[in-house]
Amino acid sequence: MAISRSLRRTNPITVILASLLAFGFLYFIFSSPSSTAAPPIRKGKHNSPATNPLSPPTAPFQKQSSSGGRPKPPPVVHYPLNNVTTSANPEANLETILILTPLARFYQEYWDNLLRLSYPHHLISLGFIIPKNKEGNAATSALQEAVQRTQTGSKASRFASVTILRQDFEVPTAQDETTRHKLENQKVRRAAMSRARNSLLFTTMGPFTAWVLWMDSDIVETPSTLIQDLASHDKPIIVPNCMQRYLNEEGQPDIRPYDFNTWQDSAAALELAKSMGPDEIIVEGYAELATYRTLMSKIADPDPKRDPRRILQVDGVGGTALMVKAEVHRDGAMFPPFPFYHLIETEGFAKMARRLGWSCWGLPNYFVYHYNE
């Protein structure tokens, strides 16, 4: 077959260059440089650094260099949430933990206990929310010093990321133990605590977060395997028993219950709720509100040989130390700052989670310890 005169005159190099140009044009059209998949979690590593300041805070941001003098556009990142696991063996599955702490005062014992946690620190992100007052300013300074020492220290002790928030609302009551535990202060105090918890949660939880561990800033002693121990039960919501060390009347070291917010409901409490107005709440630990609930703190076994894996289903939970599968929060379970079925804050959270189909569990013989003021 005869070849056209124009094709015979075409230089082969021109044909090759034209083909490469066409290929490059097609590649540009059918690939999207601004849409990327989330980086996989690599064995022994935390999530890759965030590529943009708008990325979740649980993936630490590292500033990227611009190309050709123009800043790179924000990426569109796809996060397959079905790939986020929450299992009984989170360390083996490289599951990321977000430890959240509302912090009014900084206790060095709290930070030291945090550093002793044996779960790999590169899989742990920390989040704090601090009131914007004089006491909060002191707490912020002390916390930042502790963070600086840790994050510039040995790599094994460094956490994946640290986020510090300052509250955008006033603290309604004084923070000393006597004032904040008065019955008349409970509704306004715990409503403010709910707002702080929600602000902290909604700001810090990222798409890679598998578990959220709520831990108060005055929890100063836990087993180093706290995360592994709680996760090993593979429950959506689980809470240990919060105790307090003290010297008894004989001057001997002893322990006593501290947190009364983890309980199994009673017929008396349900009847009491029916008699209340829509804005009234039930709180535990006060003689004026006799609920006759089964308080987990009251059924703890003080025997050193107790079974720490004993578990029971509960209706309310405390927040001194509280382990939650992240999918529970993603489903919408938060801390109501308003009466929710006459419950508020962590107990309201438990009720909301149960309404969403999740169950709550307590470990009466697994102890964590509150600071003794």
Backbone torsions as a table, in degrees:
resi	resn	phi	psi	omega
1	MET	NA	138.4	-176.9
2	ALA	-72.9	141.4	177.2
3	ILE	-94.9	136.8	-177.1
4	SER	-62.7	151.6	-177.2
5	ARG	-61.9	-39.5	-177.6
6	SER	-67.4	-36.9	-179.7
7	LEU	-70.2	-35.3	178.1
8	ARG	-63.8	-30.8	-177.6
9	ARG	-84.5	-6.9	-177.7
10	THR	-76.7	130.5	177.8
11	ASN	-70.9	130.8	179.3
12	PRO	-57.2	-34.0	-180.0
13	ILE	-63.6	-37.1	178.5
14	THR	-62.8	-40.2	179.3
15	VAL	-62.4	-43.5	-178.4
16	ILE	-64.0	-44.4	-179.6
17	LEU	-64.5	-39.7	178.7
18	ALA	-64.1	-38.4	179.1
19	SER	-65.5	-43.6	178.9
20	LEU	-62.6	-40.7	178.9
21	LEU	-63.2	-42.5	179.4
22	ALA	-64.3	-41.3	179.1
23	PHE	-62.6	-44.2	179.3
24	GLY	-64.1	-37.7	178.6
25	PHE	-63.8	-44.1	179.4
26	LEU	-64.5	-39.2	178.9
27	TYR	-62.9	-41.1	179.4
28	PHE	-64.5	-39.5	-177.6
29	ILE	-68.1	-44.0	-170.7
30	PHE	-95.2	1.5	174.2
31	SER	-118.6	143.8	-177.4
32	SER	-111.1	106.9	-178.4
33	PRO	-66.9	-18.8	-178.3
34	SER	-93.7	-0.2	179.3
35	SER	-118.5	117.8	-177.3
36	THR	-131.4	158.7	175.2
37	ALA	-87.2	150.8	177.7
38	ALA	-63.3	138.7	-179.2
39	PRO	-63.8	139.1	179.2
40	PRO	-68.8	156.3	175.6
41	ILE	-81.6	116.8	-175.8
42	ARG	-90.8	147.6	-177.3
43	LYS	-59.2	128.2	178.4
44	GLY	79.2	1.4	-178.4
45	LYS	-123.9	155.4	170.5
46	HIS	-86.9	176.0	178.8
47	ASN	-53.1	146.7	176.8
48	SER	-59.0	152.1	-179.5
49	PRO	-58.2	147.8	177.2
50	ALA	-62.9	147.2	-177.7
51	THR	-99.4	-1.1	-177.8
52	ASN	-153.0	146.5	179.7
53	PRO	-58.3	-21.7	-179.6
54	LEU	-83.4	-2.9	178.8
55	SER	-67.8	159.9	-178.4
56	PRO	-56.3	141.8	-177.2
57	PRO	-65.9	-16.8	178.4
58	THR	-76.4	-6.2	171.6
59	ALA	-113.1	102.0	-172.1
60	PRO	-57.1	134.2	-176.6
61	PHE	-83.9	134.5	171.4
62	GLN	-121.5	122.9	-175.0
63	LYS	-59.2	131.5	-179.5
64	GLN	-96.5	146.1	177.6
65	SER	-76.3	146.5	179.7
66	SER	-80.9	160.3	-180.0
67	SER	-111.5	125.0	178.0
68	GLY	64.8	27.9	179.2
69	GLY	80.1	-0.8	179.5
70	ARG	-113.2	133.7	179.6
71	PRO	-65.8	145.3	178.5
72	LYS	-68.8	143.0	179.5
73	PRO	-70.7	151.9	176.0
74	PRO	-58.9	136.5	-178.8
75	PRO	-80.3	157.2	168.2
76	VAL	-101.3	115.1	-173.5
77	VAL	-111.3	134.3	178.4
78	HIS	-97.4	126.1	179.5
79	TYR	-114.4	106.2	178.4
80	PRO	-77.2	96.1	-175.5
81	LEU	-65.5	-21.1	176.7
82	ASN	-65.6	-16.9	179.6
83	ASN	-86.9	-7.4	179.0
84	VAL	-83.3	116.7	-177.9
85	THR	-100.0	150.7	169.2
86	THR	-132.2	106.8	-170.4
87	SER	-127.2	174.4	177.6
88	ALA	-74.4	-11.6	178.8
89	ASN	-129.1	72.1	-172.7
90	PRO	-65.9	-31.5	-178.3
91	GLU	-66.4	-43.2	179.4
92	ALA	-64.4	-30.9	-178.3
93	ASN	-96.2	9.4	177.0
94	LEU	54.0	43.8	-178.7
95	GLU	-82.5	134.4	-175.5
96	THR	-86.1	139.6	-177.3
97	ILE	-113.8	134.9	174.6
98	LEU	-112.7	112.0	177.8
99	ILE	-95.2	120.5	-176.2
100	LEU	-115.5	133.0	-175.2
101	THR	-137.6	112.2	165.3
102	PRO	-70.8	126.1	-168.9
103	LEU	-129.0	110.1	175.8
104	ALA	-97.6	-32.6	176.4
105	ARG	-131.4	148.3	177.7
106	PHE	-99.5	123.2	174.7
107	TYR	-111.1	123.0	179.7
108	GLN	-60.4	-32.2	178.9
109	GLU	-63.3	-35.4	175.7
110	TYR	-61.3	-48.0	-177.6
111	TRP	-65.8	-40.8	179.2
112	ASP	-62.8	-39.4	177.6
113	ASN	-65.2	-38.4	177.9
114	LEU	-60.6	-42.3	-179.1
115	LEU	-67.5	-25.3	-179.6
116	ARG	-80.3	-9.6	179.1
117	LEU	-58.9	131.5	-174.1
118	SER	-86.2	-9.3	176.4
119	TYR	-63.9	138.2	-176.9
120	PRO	-52.5	123.6	-174.6
121	HIS	-66.6	-24.8	-180.0
122	HIS	-72.9	-7.3	174.7
123	LEU	-103.4	7.6	-178.3
124	ILE	-115.2	128.8	169.7
125	SER	-110.9	146.5	-178.6
126	LEU	-114.8	143.0	175.1
127	GLY	-137.0	136.3	-178.9
128	PHE	-131.5	146.8	169.8
129	ILE	-130.4	131.9	-170.1
130	ILE	-129.3	135.8	178.3
131	PRO	-63.7	148.6	-179.1
132	LYS	-94.5	76.5	176.3
133	ASN	-145.4	-175.1	-176.2
134	LYS	-61.2	-44.4	179.4
135	GLU	-65.6	-37.8	177.8
136	GLY	-65.8	-35.7	177.4
137	ASN	-62.1	-42.5	178.6
138	ALA	-65.3	-40.7	179.1
139	ALA	-64.3	-40.4	179.5
140	THR	-62.4	-44.7	-179.8
141	SER	-61.7	-45.6	-179.4
142	ALA	-65.5	-41.2	179.4
143	LEU	-64.0	-44.2	-178.6
144	GLN	-63.1	-36.2	176.8
145	GLU	-64.6	-43.6	179.1
146	ALA	-64.4	-42.5	178.8
147	VAL	-62.5	-43.6	-179.1
148	GLN	-60.2	-45.0	179.3
149	ARG	-62.4	-42.7	-176.7
150	THR	-71.4	-46.0	-174.0
151	GLN	-75.2	-12.3	174.3
152	THR	-107.7	4.6	179.5
153	GLY	-89.6	-150.1	-178.0
154	SER	-63.1	147.0	-177.3
155	LYS	-62.7	-31.9	-178.2
156	ALA	-65.3	-28.6	-177.5
157	SER	-89.9	-15.0	-176.2
158	ARG	-71.6	143.4	176.3
159	PHE	-94.1	158.2	-175.7
160	ALA	-61.1	-40.3	178.3
161	SER	-162.8	157.6	178.2
162	VAL	-135.0	126.7	177.6
163	THR	-119.3	129.0	178.5
164	ILE	-119.7	119.8	178.5
165	LEU	-108.9	149.5	170.7
166	ARG	-111.0	131.5	-178.2
167	GLN	-59.6	145.9	178.0
168	ASP	-103.6	21.6	176.1
169	PHE	-144.0	161.3	-174.4
170	GLU	-78.1	152.2	173.5
171	VAL	-79.2	123.7	-172.0
172	PRO	-77.0	-23.4	-177.6
173	THR	-134.1	162.9	174.9
174	ALA	-64.9	156.1	-172.9
175	GLN	-99.2	1.8	175.7
176	ASP	-70.1	153.8	-169.9
177	GLU	-61.1	-40.8	-177.1
178	THR	-64.1	-47.8	-176.8
179	THR	-67.5	-45.2	-173.3
180	ARG	-71.7	-15.5	-179.5
181	HIS	-101.5	4.3	174.8
182	LYS	-65.6	140.4	-176.3
183	LEU	-57.4	-42.4	-176.6
184	GLU	-67.0	-14.6	179.6
185	ASN	-95.9	-5.3	-168.6
186	GLN	-67.1	-43.0	-175.8
187	LYS	-65.2	-48.9	-178.0
188	VAL	-70.5	-37.3	-179.7
189	ARG	-65.9	-45.7	-175.9
190	ARG	-76.8	-25.4	172.4
191	ALA	-64.6	-42.1	177.5
192	ALA	-65.3	-37.8	177.0
193	MET	-63.3	-39.3	177.9
194	SER	-61.6	-45.1	179.4
195	ARG	-60.9	-41.4	179.3
196	ALA	-65.2	-44.6	179.6
197	ARG	-61.9	-44.3	-179.1
198	ASN	-64.7	-42.9	178.0
199	SER	-59.2	-44.1	-178.9
200	LEU	-65.5	-45.1	-178.6
201	LEU	-63.7	-50.4	-174.5
202	PHE	-68.0	-23.1	-178.4
203	THR	-86.7	-29.8	-169.2
204	THR	-108.0	-24.2	-175.2
205	MET	-71.7	123.0	-178.6
206	GLY	-105.1	174.6	-177.4
207	PRO	-69.2	-16.9	177.3
208	PHE	-92.0	-7.9	-177.0
209	THR	-64.1	127.0	178.7
210	ALA	-99.8	-43.7	-178.2
211	TRP	-129.8	148.0	171.5
212	VAL	-117.5	121.9	176.4
213	LEU	-108.2	109.7	174.8
214	TRP	-83.6	126.3	-179.9
215	MET	-141.9	121.0	-179.0
216	ASP	-67.6	155.5	-175.6
217	SER	-73.3	-10.7	177.4
218	ASP	-104.7	16.7	168.8
219	ILE	-87.1	111.5	-169.7
220	VAL	-112.2	-2.9	-179.3
221	GLU	-152.0	123.0	174.2
222	THR	-142.9	162.5	169.0
223	PRO	-60.1	145.8	179.6
224	SER	-64.3	-22.0	-179.4
225	THR	-95.9	25.8	-175.6
226	LEU	-51.0	-50.2	-176.0
227	ILE	-63.5	-48.9	-179.5
228	GLN	-62.2	-40.4	-177.2
229	ASP	-65.8	-45.6	-179.3
230	LEU	-67.8	-43.2	-178.7
231	ALA	-67.0	-27.7	-175.5
232	SER	-61.3	-21.3	177.8
233	HIS	-80.2	-13.9	176.8
234	ASP	54.1	46.1	178.2
235	LYS	-107.9	148.7	-178.0
236	PRO	-66.0	-34.1	178.8
237	ILE	-140.1	125.2	-178.5
238	ILE	-144.8	141.6	-174.5
239	VAL	-135.6	131.5	173.3
240	PRO	-81.2	177.0	-179.4
241	ASN	-92.9	125.4	-178.3
242	CYS	-93.3	119.4	-179.5
243	MET	-117.4	176.9	178.6
244	GLN	-140.2	131.8	175.9
245	ARG	-82.3	143.4	178.8
246	TYR	-160.7	173.2	174.7
247	LEU	-99.8	124.0	-178.4
248	ASN	-77.2	-174.4	-175.0
249	GLU	-62.6	-24.7	177.3
250	GLU	-86.6	2.5	-179.6
251	GLY	77.6	16.4	-178.9
252	GLN	-99.9	145.6	176.7
253	PRO	-59.9	135.8	-177.7
254	ASP	-149.9	174.3	175.7
255	ILE	-128.7	152.4	178.4
256	ARG	-143.3	157.0	178.9
257	PRO	-65.4	146.5	178.0
258	TYR	-120.2	-51.7	-174.2
259	ASP	-98.0	120.7	-178.3
260	PHE	-105.0	14.7	-173.1
261	ASN	-91.2	-0.2	174.8
262	THR	-103.0	119.2	-172.0
263	TRP	-154.8	163.4	168.3
264	GLN	-104.4	134.7	-172.6
265	ASP	-67.6	164.6	-179.4
266	SER	-133.9	161.8	177.3
267	ALA	-64.1	-35.8	-179.5
268	ALA	-64.6	-41.4	180.0
269	ALA	-66.4	-38.8	179.2
270	LEU	-66.4	-37.8	176.8
271	GLU	-68.5	-39.9	177.8
272	LEU	-60.0	-41.2	179.7
273	ALA	-62.7	-36.7	-180.0
274	LYS	-64.4	-28.2	-177.4
275	SER	-86.8	-4.5	-174.5
276	MET	-89.7	156.0	171.9
277	GLY	-74.3	165.7	-173.8
278	PRO	-62.6	-23.0	-176.6
279	ASP	-103.8	9.5	-180.0
280	GLU	-93.7	150.0	180.0
281	ILE	-126.7	157.2	173.7
282	ILE	-104.9	129.8	174.8
283	VAL	-127.5	150.8	-175.1
284	GLU	-94.4	158.4	174.0
285	GLY	92.5	13.6	-177.7
286	TYR	-128.0	130.4	-177.8
287	ALA	-63.1	-27.4	-179.2
288	GLU	-66.8	-20.0	-179.6
289	LEU	-121.9	84.0	-179.0
290	ALA	-81.5	108.8	-176.8
291	THR	-104.0	-23.2	-177.5
292	TYR	57.4	28.3	173.6
293	ARG	-72.4	159.2	172.9
294	THR	-85.2	107.4	-178.5
295	LEU	-86.9	128.8	-178.7
296	MET	-61.7	-33.1	-178.9
297	SER	-64.4	-23.1	-176.8
298	LYS	-89.8	-9.1	-179.1
299	ILE	-112.2	15.8	177.4
300	ALA	-68.2	144.9	177.0
301	ASP	-96.6	115.3	-178.3
302	PRO	-77.6	-7.1	-178.9
303	ASP	-61.6	127.7	178.1
304	PRO	-57.1	-22.3	180.0
305	LYS	-93.8	15.8	-179.3
306	ARG	-59.6	159.7	178.1
307	ASP	-88.8	105.4	-177.0
308	PRO	-71.5	-10.8	-178.5
309	ARG	-94.7	2.8	174.8
310	ARG	-59.1	133.9	-173.8
311	ILE	-136.7	146.0	177.1
312	LEU	-144.7	151.6	179.0
313	GLN	-81.0	138.7	-176.7
314	VAL	-129.1	165.3	-180.0
315	ASP	-106.3	-27.7	176.5
316	GLY	-124.9	152.0	179.0
317	VAL	-131.6	148.8	171.0
318	GLY	-91.4	170.1	-175.2
319	GLY	-118.0	9.3	179.5
320	THR	-61.3	-39.5	170.9
321	ALA	-148.5	118.1	-170.8
322	LEU	-146.1	119.8	-177.8
323	MET	-103.6	126.4	-174.9
324	VAL	-131.0	131.8	170.5
325	LYS	-65.7	134.5	-174.3
326	ALA	-59.3	-28.9	-178.5
327	GLU	-66.2	-24.3	175.8
328	VAL	-64.6	-46.3	177.2
329	HIS	-66.9	-38.8	180.0
330	ARG	-63.9	-28.8	178.1
331	ASP	-71.5	-13.9	177.3
332	GLY	118.8	-0.2	179.5
333	ALA	-74.9	115.2	179.1
334	MET	-130.8	-169.4	-176.2
335	PHE	-103.6	104.5	-174.9
336	PRO	-67.2	125.7	176.7
337	PRO	-87.2	17.9	-178.0
338	PHE	-138.6	161.6	178.4
339	PRO	-62.3	120.0	178.6
340	PHE	-120.5	104.9	-171.2
341	TYR	54.0	37.1	179.2
342	HIS	67.0	22.9	176.3
343	LEU	-124.1	159.2	-176.7
344	ILE	-145.7	159.8	177.1
345	GLU	53.7	-124.8	-172.3
346	THR	-67.3	-35.9	178.0
347	GLU	-69.9	-35.2	173.3
348	GLY	-66.6	-36.7	175.5
349	PHE	-59.3	-44.5	179.9
350	ALA	-61.2	-41.9	179.4
351	LYS	-64.8	-42.8	-180.0
352	MET	-64.3	-42.5	179.1
353	ALA	-62.7	-41.0	179.5
354	ARG	-67.6	-34.2	175.5
355	ARG	-65.5	-26.2	177.6
356	LEU	-85.9	-1.9	176.2
357	GLY	101.1	6.1	179.4
358	TRP	-96.3	155.3	179.5
359	SER	-109.0	155.3	-179.2
360	CYS	-118.3	141.2	-174.6
361	TRP	-135.5	149.9	179.1
362	GLY	-128.8	152.2	178.5
363	LEU	-116.2	91.6	-173.8
364	PRO	-64.9	-24.7	-176.5
365	ASN	-107.0	10.7	176.3
366	TYR	-106.8	113.5	-169.5
367	PHE	-103.7	140.3	162.5
368	VAL	-123.2	159.0	-169.7
369	TYR	-124.3	135.4	-179.3
370	HIS	-91.7	146.6	176.7
371	TYR	-59.3	139.5	178.5
372	ASN	-98.9	107.6	-179.4
373	GLU	-78.8	NA	NA
